[in-house]
Every structure is written in structure tokens, then in C-alpha cells.
């Protein structure tokens, strides 16, 4: 399970389009970190998070919650690991000054 979490975390460290020859790999979060967190942006980010987590066939995302915190964006969701059928809540914080923390 730790390997799966690390793979997901690595994916969130990459900006969308940053990976060579894989323009659809990565997240948009780093590009919108300084934008106001509107309902529309929350929906876009939730879809992005779901896409990233579901990119790995060993895990699925459920209950994605996007919110602000001090100086960034916080993502909370429940991961369901296959084939174990284990659920785990995770929290990721994308900070304007310090980068990504969590899990």
C-alpha cells in the first residue's frame, strides 16, 4: 500500500504537461494554486484528483473534498485499494510556499 501511495504522491508533484512525451500526465493544481477557489474550480480540481488517483488500477478515489487552508489548497479523499478492498482517508496540502505535504 505504501508503494501505491508513493506513486500517487509522485504523480501530484508533476505539473500537467511537464513529463516528457506525456502531455496528459500530471496535475493542474500547481497552475491554479494562486486562483480564488470558486465552486467551478473545486469541480475542476475534483475531476483532476479523481483522474490522477484512478490512473493507477490498484486504487480508486471516493469522497473527494477540496478546500482552502492557510496558504494553499487542501484535498481530502478516501482511497479504496484493490484487490484488498481496504479504504483509507488521505489528506494532501498544496502550499504556495512549501509545496506538497500529506498522506
C-alpha positions as CSV (number, residue, x, y, z in Angstrom):
1,X,0.0,0.0,0.0
2,X,2.9,2.3,0.7
3,X,4.1,1.9,-2.9
4,X,0.7,2.8,-4.3
5,X,0.6,5.9,-2.1
6,X,4.1,7.0,-3.1
7,X,3.2,6.5,-6.8
8,X,0.1,8.8,-6.3
9,X,2.1,11.3,-4.4
10,X,4.8,11.4,-7.2
11,X,2.0,12.0,-9.7
12,X,0.8,15.0,-7.8
13,X,4.3,16.5,-7.8
14,X,4.3,16.8,-11.6
15,X,2.6,19.7,-13.3
16,X,0.3,18.8,-16.2
17,X,2.4,18.6,-19.4
18,X,5.7,18.6,-17.5
19,X,6.6,15.0,-18.2
20,X,8.5,14.4,-21.5
21,X,6.3,12.9,-24.2
22,X,3.3,12.5,-21.8
23,X,1.4,15.9,-22.1
24,X,-1.6,14.5,-20.3
25,X,0.3,13.3,-17.2
26,X,0.4,15.4,-14.1
27,X,-1.9,17.8,-12.2
28,X,-3.3,21.2,-12.8
29,X,-3.2,22.1,-9.1
30,X,0.2,23.9,-9.3
31,X,-1.2,26.1,-12.1
32,X,-4.3,27.3,-10.1
33,X,-2.8,27.5,-6.6
34,X,-3.0,31.3,-6.6
35,X,-6.5,31.4,-8.1
36,X,-9.6,32.0,-6.0
37,X,-11.2,28.7,-5.0
38,X,-14.6,29.0,-6.6
39,X,-17.2,26.2,-6.9
40,X,-16.3,25.8,-10.6
41,X,-12.6,25.5,-9.7
42,X,-13.4,22.9,-7.0
43,X,-15.3,20.8,-9.5
44,X,-12.4,21.0,-12.0
45,X,-9.9,20.1,-9.3
46,X,-12.0,17.2,-8.0
47,X,-12.1,15.7,-11.6
48,X,-8.3,16.2,-11.8
49,X,-7.7,14.4,-8.5
50,X,-10.0,11.6,-9.5
51,X,-8.2,11.2,-12.8
52,X,-4.8,11.1,-11.1
53,X,-5.8,8.6,-8.5
54,X,-7.8,6.4,-10.9
55,X,-4.8,6.4,-13.3
56,X,-3.4,3.6,-11.1
57,X,-5.6,0.5,-11.5
58,X,-4.7,-0.6,-8.0
59,X,-6.7,2.2,-6.3
60,X,-9.9,4.2,-6.7
61,X,-10.8,7.6,-5.3
62,X,-14.0,8.3,-3.3
63,X,-15.4,11.3,-1.4
64,X,-13.1,14.0,-2.8
65,X,-13.3,17.2,-0.8
66,X,-11.4,20.3,-2.0
67,X,-11.0,23.3,0.4
68,X,-8.6,26.1,1.3
69,X,-6.3,26.2,4.2
70,X,-3.9,28.9,5.5
71,X,-1.9,29.4,2.3
72,X,-3.0,26.8,-0.2
73,X,-5.4,24.1,-1.2
74,X,-6.3,21.0,0.8
75,X,-7.6,17.8,-0.7
76,X,-9.2,15.1,1.4
77,X,-10.4,11.8,-0.1
78,X,-10.9,8.2,0.6
79,X,-8.8,5.7,-1.3
80,X,-10.0,2.2,-2.0
81,X,-7.2,-0.3,-2.7
82,X,-7.7,-3.3,-5.0
83,X,-7.8,-6.2,-4.7
84,X,-7.6,-5.8,-0.9
85,X,-10.8,-3.7,-0.7
86,X,-9.1,-1.6,2.0
87,X,-10.2,2.0,2.5
88,X,-8.0,4.8,3.7
89,X,-8.6,8.5,4.2
90,X,-5.8,10.8,2.9
91,X,-5.1,14.5,3.1
92,X,-2.9,16.4,0.8
93,X,-1.9,20.1,1.3
94,X,-0.6,22.1,-1.7
95,X,1.1,25.1,-0.1
96,X,2.0,28.3,-2.0
97,X,5.4,28.4,-0.2
98,X,6.2,24.9,0.9
99,X,4.9,22.6,-1.9
100,X,3.0,19.4,-1.3
101,X,2.6,17.6,2.1
102,X,0.4,14.9,3.3
103,X,-0.7,11.3,3.0
